[in-house]
Amino acid sequence: MLSGLIQQFEKASATYATANGVERDDDWFILKLQEEMGELTQIWNKITGRGRHKGMTDEELATALADETADVLGHVLLFAHRNGLDLAAAVERKWLFRPEEG
């Protein structure tokens, strides 16, 4: 499950980087993850009344929350892939279940 998902994110990220002239060096992966966490936090602050909605409806905020969470997931997987981390083994070790089993 994770390996297929990682490959899909890797392909999308590499395509984006090529199209936009972005060099995905070692630092880029952690910095991009941090950027996406900031964007997720910003949306969360808006939803929970700690930030301005800037004209966004509740539906738009909910969509943005899902989108930013997807970005964080993608960049966690990209970071793990870049650094040769076995996330499936780590999940089994830390969370006590096998991700491939659902």
N, C-alpha and C positions, 0 to 999 in steps of 0.2 A: 504494500500500500504506500508506504512512505517513499520508497525508491522511485516509483512511477510519478508521484506528485512532485518530488524533488526535480526530476528530469523535465517535467512540464514547466515548473518555475524557472529552471535554469535556461531552457530554450527561450522563454518569454523575456527574461532578464537580459540575456545575451543579445537578442534581437533589438531590444530597447537601447542597450548600450551602444551597439553598432550604429543604429539610426541617429543617435544623439551625440555621438563622439565622446562617450563616457568610458574612461578606463576603469575597469573593475579590478583594482589591485587589492591586496590583502586588507588595507584599511577601509576601502570603500564598503566592504560587506558589513563591518560593524558600525560604521558611520551611517550607512543607509538604514540599518536596523534601528539605530537611535533616532534618526529623523522620523521614521515611521511611527515609533513609539510616541514621539512628541505630537504627531498629528492625531494619533488615537487619543492621547490625553486631552488635546485641545477639544476634540468632539465630545469626549466624556464630560469635560468641564461645561460645555454648552448645555448638554442634556441635563446635567445635575444642577443647573442654575449658578454655576461658578464662572460662567463666561457668557459673552453676548451671543445671541443667536444670529446676528447679522442678517436678519430677514429669512432665515431658514425655517421651514415648517417642521413640525414634529416628525412627519414622514421623511422629509429630507435629512433630518438629523439621524433618524434610525437607519436610513440607507447609508449615510456617511459612516456611522459607527460600524456597520457590517463591512463596508469597503475598507476602512482603515484597519480593522481586525484582520481582514484577508491579507492586506499588505504586510502586517506584522508577521503573520504566519508564513507568508512567502519568504520574507527576509530572514526569519529564523532558519527556515529550511536551506536557503542559499548560504547562510553563514556556516551552518553545520556541514554542508556539502563541501564548501571551499576549504574547511579545516579538517576534513576527513573524519568527522564525528559520526559514530554509529548511534543515531537517535533512537532507533528501534530497541537496541540493547539498553540504552540509557533509560528509556521509558519502562522497559521491563524491570530494570534494576531499581529505579526510583519510585515508580508508580505501581509496580507489582502486577502488570499485565502485559500481554503481547499486542502491540498495535495492529499487526496483521490479522489478528483474530476478531477485531472489532470491539 
